[in-house]
Amino acid sequence: MERTDVVIVGAGGGGAVLGLALAQKGIKNIVLEQAPGPPTGLRGEILQPNGQQILDRLGVLSKLPVDATRSVRYFHFCKVGGAREGACPRGEMPVSAGAGRAGATSPGAGGYEKLCTADYGTLPPPYNRAIVTLPNAAHHAILEALEAAAPGALRYGASFKGLRREGERVVGVDVECGGQTAAISAQLVVGADGAYSKVREALGIPTNLHLYREGYLIAILDSPDGLDEGRYFVGRGEILGLFPAAGRKVYLFDMIPAGSMEQVKAQGLEARQNKWIRIDPSLEKTFRTLTDWKQTAYMPTGRVKTSTWVADGAALIGDAAHAMNPHASQGRMQAMADAMALADLIPKCLEKGDVSAAALGEFERRRRPQVEMLQRLADEQVIFWNTGNPVLAFLRDRVFRTIGRNRRLSYRVLETTAGLRETPPFGLLDRLMAGGFLPDPNADRVEHA
């Protein structure tokens, strides 16, 4: 039987980071990944500032390939629909004074209204940009660093088959690799195996898995039009996001009913292109570069809530513990934050010989408040951002416009999206102010969390 200090099931965003962080601390670990090798395919990554901090701490941020990353400062939130008073004229997209550059313009579209702008440049440097990477670029860099720090620790093609126990305590795992079943003994087992976690199931932890009614068609397109800043369009039952990436590429995500990808394909490429052109005519050339459905993928959305993240000899991180809607912009970042918090605690637990649920509970108490705040916020955004109801859409747009004029509220929302805030961005009075029902005497006063 092979022995190690920690077994990590899953080499995704949380598991790979945990394995690397532990290896850098001299903690022996094995990371089991059922896939045959590093991830491939279409997966866009936006590294929020808190994720950048983590990768910098691990020595990975500076190693990200320059030709696969792009820093983005501005993300514009826009209303889908015809031109109105204050709408962006063709060829221009004004940025509000609250965004930090009054009077500036950038490429825009005919007929849509800019509601507000998120300006990452207002955050404390050096992490005052979002970083958009080409597919899997950041994850590959993490995996390469893990293999360099702990050669042989990362095991591809290794499927989790079950937990090994002594009484109520978890003491290892059974794993299948190359058609052979083997046992690994460990002081701690960590489930980092996603929303449908087999480790969580084996632990018998009560779980609420909620699948949202909407998913996303995602694509990466060439951008002959040129796109330098992010655009996020919201309408009645419509969401279209566009993020510039390296090499004159653009990431696109389009909200569609859950499980409807085959119906979307049956409608044809031109129908999808025409829908996007209707929303943003200025990027018609970009949208026309969609020539094959192989350029696309489908991303389902779900939320996981569990009664606990820890057990005697075991812990859950990332989506296995708390998957959240992508509106939070923090799913992968929170998995990485879990990994770092647990990596800081594990050496103390191993030194004391105590990996009980009580000892590991320090990790959960540290992390759960921010995670649950983000889950609640994402669920609120689902109600208002995804809505087809005209009243809710009116209220949503009104809040966006208020945020565009209110520096205090705008900064609070940005801090939350960036992962730098652990408390809710809005209290009751803030919500009334955001809705335009109360004046905000401190609208120009920025408060750092």
Buried (B, 14 or more C-beta within 10 A) or exposed (E): EEEBBBBBBBBBBBBBBBBBBBBBEEBBBBBBBBBEEBBEEBBBBBBBBBBBBBBEEBEBBEEBEEEBBBBBBBBBBBBBBEEEEEBBEEEBBBBBEBBBBEEEEBBBBBBBBBBBBBBBEBBEEEBBBBBBBBBBBBBBBBBBBBBEBBEEBBBBBBBBBBBBBEEEBBBBBBBBBEEEEBBBEBBBBBBBBBBBBBBBEBBEBEBEBEEBEBBBBBBBBBBEBEBEBBBBBBBBBBBBBBBBBBEBBBBBBBBBEBEBBEEBBEEEBEEBBEBBBEBBBBBBBBBBBBEEBEBBBBBEBBBBBBEBBBBBBBBBBBBBBBBBBBBBBBBBBBBBBBBBBBBBBBBEBBEEEEBBBEBBBBBBEBBBEBBEBBBEBBBBBBEBBBBEBEEBBEBBBBBBBBBBBBBBBBBBBBBBBBBBBBEBBBEEEBBBBBEBEEEBEEBEEBEEE
